[in-house]
Amino acid sequence: MLKIKSSTRLVFILKDIVIKIPLSRRGYLQGKNEKTLWDKYNHLNMLGELRWERFGIVCMKRYSPLNRIPNGYVNWTKRNILELNVINCDLYNVKNWGQDENLNPILIDYGINEYISTLY
């Protein structure tokens, strides 16, 4: 089953992967930033697995949806990934999270940073 969503990026949700295609400069920068954050913080096991990024287009592993995100996970993420500790960051939005095979929360939309957050 294929689902399609859009905002600053057109998102194709396939069986095992998600493809995010930028629709704007902000979407392009989000894709590039996801690659940067993945390379820097993937060892924390909190970020959705980024398979590849090219020209701002991102391919990620697909995760099951999460029903709610405990404040502790958001606070932990902001403390450990300082780039995500921004005022306009929507880490409290449950749609930005999924869960892995062990039912642990995984951040699946992490392309924001201080500069990108000002481009609304």
N, C-alpha and C positions, 0 to 999 in steps of 0.2 A: 504494500500500500504506500502510495506517495502522498505526502502532505507538502503544502507550500505556504510559507509565511513571508511577510516582508515588513521592513521598517527602513533602516538605512542599508539593509542588505536583503537580497532575495534568498530565502533559505529553503532548500529542498531536503526534506526529511525522508530518507530511504530506509530500508530494512535495517542495515547495520552501520550506515554512515549518514552524516549531515554535510551538505555542501552549502557554504555561505558565499554569495556573490555580491560584491559591493554595488550599490545603486547611487552612491554619492561619494564625495571626498571623505566624509566622515566614516562611511562604511568601509572604504578602502583603508583608512587609518586604523579602524578597529581590527581588520584582518591582519594588518602588519603588526599591531600591538599584541594580538593573541599569539602570534609566532614568537615575538620577543619574550613575552611572559612565560610561554610554554618552555622555551629554551632555558630560561633562568630559574623557573620554579617547578618544573614537572616532578622533581624529586620529592616534593611535599605530598604528592598523591591526593591533591585537592582539585586539580584542574582536569577538565575533560581532555582526553587524549587527542592531540593534534597530529593528524597523519601527514599532512603537507600544507604548504601555503605557497601560492604563486600569484604575483600581481594583485595581492589583496584578497584573492579567492582562497577560502579555507576549506579543507576537508577534515572533519573530526569524526571520531567514533560516536555512535548514537547511544544514548543512555535512556533508561526508563525514566518517566516523569517522577517528580518528587511532590508529595502532597503539602508539605510545609517545611520551612527551613528554620531550625532553632537559632535563636539569637547568638548562641555560643559559637556556631560555625561562622556566622557573618563576622563577629568580633575577632575570632581567631584568624580568619582570612585577612581582615584589614590590618591586624598586627603583624602578620607574617609576610604579606605581599603589600608593601607600602604603596606601590603604584595604584592599588585598588582602594586605598583609604582616601577617597575624594568625596566632596560634598554631594555632587550630583550622581554618585554611583548607586546603581539600583540593585545592590546585592541582596536586599530584603525581598526582591521580587522572586517568588518561587519558580517562575518560568525560566529564570536564568540558572536553575539548578536541575540536576538529574541525580540518579543514584546508580552506583555500580552494582556488580553481581552480589556483593556482600551487604547491600542496602545502605552503604555509606554515601553521604551527600558528596556530589561532584559538581563543581562550578563549570557550566557549559557555555556561558557567555561572559567572557572576561576581556573583551577588547577595549574597555574604557580606560582612560587615564585622566589626569587633571586637565591637560590641554583638550583632549577629545570631548570631555564633558562640557566644555564651554562652546562647542559648535552646534548647539541645539538651534 
